[in-house]
Amino acid sequence: MAALLFPAIGAVHGTLAGMTWISTTLSLSNRSAASAEAFQTVGF
């Protein structure tokens, strides 16, 4: 039973880590795009 449990935990943990990395990357790219637009609006 434990032999089945550990791969399942690893898969869930890997999925959560992947989703966290993706959302972090998206929020960072959105933030940099927003600040780039702000700079263009101000005229820098």
Sequence and secondary structure as in RCSB ss.txt:
>XXXX:A:sequence
MAALLFPAIGAVHGTLAGMTWISTTLSLSNRSAASAEAFQTVGF
>XXXX:A:secstr
 HHHHHHHHHHHHHHHHHHHHHHHHHHHHHHHHHHHHHHHHHT 
